């Protein structure tokens, strides 16, 4: 884990499983938490505010992002202010556009100007990052979440884009760039390399953290053992009658 402690990028856990979040909270490497309506629905959350307040009571000293779920700018602002009132460690997630393709610049600007720490989410392009930066108040903390993993899913290397996004936020000293939707632990090191301030990682990926730094020769052996044991446990057999006996095989080890 020393490799992770030396990184400049902060790791946030992404999810809505309450017990899982508490386990992550016990890990000092996890510096904050993010969630969204889709993750909360998947986790079976039915009382949005009740879940959020319960989580904030359990995690009072690390940033947590909760997202608005309105679609009109007016209702987004009202929801955002309500969510922000739940705790001083709350970031309010605002989608970069609504379902009508309208850029939510007015929402971002009003909230940021009033001191609400926003987390602008679902960002995919440098144009969006630039427009968001222009809406942010210089002295109000903010997060800009660029979905690098989804960008990579389209066949585009997100590294150059993320590196340039860091530069676009340079004139907003309180704004942090977040690498969202990672697909593998390598993304943590990539996010650090380009200068991202935060990467949000799902609980499933975070379970793989102990693999970091493993000796690859031993990892190879463990993988072979896994295949062998699983085949044996499944009771797999093959009929090899009638095939020639192998010649003496010398070991290459």
N, C-alpha and C positions, 0 to 999 in steps of 0.2 A: 504493500500500500504506500510505500515511500514515494513511488512514482507519482501517485495521485496527490500526495501532500505537497509536492514541489510545483504542481501546476498552478497557474494564475487563474484559470477558469474555475468558476464556482459550479458545483453540481447541485441541481435541484431535482427532487424526486417528483415524477409525474404520475398521478393516479388518484383514485377516489375510494380505495379500500381503507377504511378507518384503521383497522388493526395493522395493516401493512404500513400505513403512514407512521403509526406509533413505533414500529420496529425501525423504520428509516430514521425517525427522530432520535433514536438512541445512538445512531452512527454519526460521529462528529464530522465525517466527510460530507454529509448532506447539509447544505447551507440554506435550503429553502424548499418550498413545495409549490406545485402547480396542479390545477385540475381544470376540467371543463364540463359542460352539460352532458356531452356524450359519455365521458368516463363516469360521471356520477350516475347516469342512467344505467350503464353497464353494471355498476356496483350495486344497483338496486336502491339507490337513494330516491326517496319520494318527497321528503321535506327538505327543500334546498336550504332555506335559512337555518333550520334546526341543525342540519348536518354541518353547515359552515360554522355556526356558533360553537357547537360541540368540539369541532376540530380546532378552532382558535383557542378554546379554553385549554385544550391538551397541548397545543403548540403555540405558546404566547410570545416566543422570542425569536422566531425565524419568519422571513417573509412567506406569505401564502397568497397565491393568485386565485381569485374567483371571477367567473365570467358573467357578464350580463347576458340575458337571453331574449331581450326585446329586439325588434327590428327597426322601429322608427327612431330617428335621432332624439326626439323629445323623450320618449320612454327610456331610451338607453341612458340619458343623463340622469333621469330620476332614479333608475335602478342602480346606476353607478354610485350615486351619492348615498343611497341606502346601504349598499354593500361596503363602501368605504367607512361608514360609521360603525361597523362591527368591530374594528380593531385597528390599532396603529401600525400593525405589521401586514395590513392587507394591501395587495395590488389588485386593481380592478381591470379585468381583461375586457378590452373593447375590440371587436372585429374591425379589420382595416376597411372593409366595405360591408354594407348590409346585403340582404338577399336581392335587392333591386339594383345592385352594382354601384350604389352611391358611396363615394368615399366618405368616411366618417371623420373628416378633418374638423368640422365644427364641433363635434362631440369631444374629440381629443383636445382641441384647443381650449374649450370652455372648462373641461375638467382639470386639465393641467394648470391653467391660469388660476383656478381656485384651490390649487394645492393637492388635488387628488392624484395619487400615484397610479398611473395607468400602466397596463401591460397590453400593448397593441398586438393583436394576435392574427394568425392566418396570413402573415405577410410572405410574399413570394418573389417580389421584384425589387430591383434597385430604385425604380421610379417611386414605388410605394414607400420605401425607406426614406427617400429624400423628402417626399411630401409630408410624411409623419414628423420628421425632424423639424420641419418648418413650423409645425403646429405646437411643438412642445415648449413649455416655459423653461428658461435656462436654469432656474433654481429649484424646479420640482423634480423629484426622482421619477424615473420612468423606465420601462422595459419595452424593447421592440423585439418581438418574437418572429424570427424568420424561419420558416419551415424547411430547413436545409435537407432533411430526409425526404420530404415529398418532392423537393426540387430534384434530388438525385434519382428518385423513382421515374422521372421523366427522361432520364438519360443525360441530364446536364450535371457537370461537375459543380457542386456548390461552393467549393473552396474559393475560387476567384471572386464570386459574388459576395460571399461572407466577408472576405478581406476588404472589399470595396465598401461594404456596408459599414464596417467599423469606421472608415474614413468619413462617411457621410454623417455619422453621429458625433464626430469629433468636436463640433462647435456646441454640442449640448452636453456639458460635463457631468450632468446628473443622469443622463440616459445610458442604459446598458443594453448591449446587443445580446440576445439570447438565441442560441442554436437549438431549434425545436425539432421534434420528430426524428431523433437519431435512430439508426438502424443497427448499430453495432458499437461496442466499446471503443473501437478505434476512433469514432467520431469525437469522443472526449478529447483525445490528443490533437485531433484536427482542429477542433474549436479553439483549443489553447494556442495552437500554432498561428492561427489567423488573427488572434487577439480578441475573440469573443469574451465577454464578461461572464456569461452564464451558459450552461447547457442543461436542459431538462431531460431527464432519463426515466423511462418507465421502470416500474418495480421489477418486471421480468428481466430486463437488461441489468439492473443493479445487482441482481442475484449472481451475476457472472463476475463481479468485481474481484473475487479471490483468484480468478484465472490470470489476472494481469501480472506479468513478470514471471510466469511459469517457465521452467526449462522445456523447450520445445521437444527435445528428444524424449523426455519423460512423459510429456503430454501425448506424444505419438504412441508410446507404449500403452498408456492408460486407455487410449482410444481403441487400440487393437484388443485389449482385454475386455472392454465394454462390448464390442461386437461378438467376441468369442463367448462371453458369459450369457449374452442375450440369446444367441443361437442355441446354446445348450439349454437355457431355461425354457425356450420355446419348444424344445424337443425336436428340432429339425433333423432330418436324416436324408441321405442320398443313396441310391443304389449304384455302387461302383463295381459290381460283379462284372467280370469280362473285360475290364480295362487293365492294361499292362501294369505290372508292378513298377514303381519308380526305381531308377538307379540310385545308388548311394548318394545322398545329398550332403555336401560339405557345408558346414556353417560359415556364414560370412561375417559373423559378429566379431 
